[in-house]
Amino acid sequence: MTTTENKFKEAYKQAVEEALSILGKNVSVIINSYILEKYSIRLTDTGDNPKLLSDALEAAIDGGSRIVQRRILRSLYNRVGVELPFAMTTNFEHKILTAKKEYEKASFL
């Protein structure tokens, strides 16, 4: 794994943890447990497959998932220094992967 990948994963982990903190410890634990049990992966390791995170948020908090997704996107894009797209609530998974791609591209320039 390259340094760029490690830096992105760390930024993603921090963004997810920050966003989940608004829900409180109990809900964060439920979401973490759900994704670990269902997919055998830690929540903060879903950067390569953000659909898993999206599914866990939907299962745990349903409509509130969009608020958390927006918070993750804002934090992640800010942390990696990539400009946030205007319509950030549509296709959460795509936006995460786009941030990763843009960050990797900028790191190689």
N, C-alpha and C positions, 0 to 999 in steps of 0.2 A: 504494500500500500504506500502510495507516495505521500510526501509531506502535504501537498495540496489537498489530497483526499482526507488526510487526518485532520487538517484544519477545518475543512468543510464539515466533517462529522462532528467535531467539537462544537462548531457554531450551531449546527442543527440540534445537538443534544442540549445546549444551553437555551436555545430558542424554545424547544419543547418544554423543558423544565420550567422556564419562566412563564410560559403561557398556561401551563397546568397549575401553577401556583395560585392563579386567580380563583380556581375552583375549590381550593382547600385541600388539606391533606387526605381526607377520606375519599373524595372523588378521584384524586390522583392515584391513590392506591388501587381503587377499583379498576381504573383504566389500565394501569400497569399490569395488574393481575390478569385482566381479560386478554390482553395481547400476548402475555407470556404463556398463558394456558392454551389459548386458541392457536397461536402461531409459533410457539417456542422461540420467541425472539423478544429481546428487551425493547421497550418503547423507544428509547433513545437510539436504537440501532435500526430504525425504520427509514432512514434517509434514502436508502436505495429502493425502497418500496413503500412510499408514503401512503399507499392505499390501505395498508394494514393499520396505520395510525388513524386514518380517516374512518375506517370501519369500526375501530375500537371506540373512537369518540362518538360516533353515531349510536353504537350499542349502549354506551354508558350515559350519555347526556342528550341524545337525540338532537333537538333543535338548537341547543346551546353549543353544538359542535362548531357552527360557523363562527361564533365569537372567538373560540379558541383557535380555530384555523387562521382567522385574520391576524390574531395576535402572534401566532407562530410565524406567519409570512412576514409581518412587519419586522419582527425581531431578527429573523434569519436574513432577510434582504439587507437590513441595516448592518448586521454583523459581518456579512461577506462583502459589503460595499457595492452591491448591485442595485440599480434603480428598480424600485417597486413598480410593477405594472399597474395601470389604472384600475382595471376590473379584477381585483384580487380575490373576490369571493367565488368566482367560477373556476372550476377544475383545480382544486387544491393540489392534487397529486402532480398535475402538470407544472404548476407554478414552483413546487419544490424542486422537481427535476430540472426545470429551466434555471433556477437559481444556482443549482450545482454546476450545470453546464456553463453558465455565464461566469461563475467564479473560476472554474478551471481554465476557461479561455483567457480570462484576464490575468491569471497567474502565470501563463506561459508567454505573455507579451513582454 
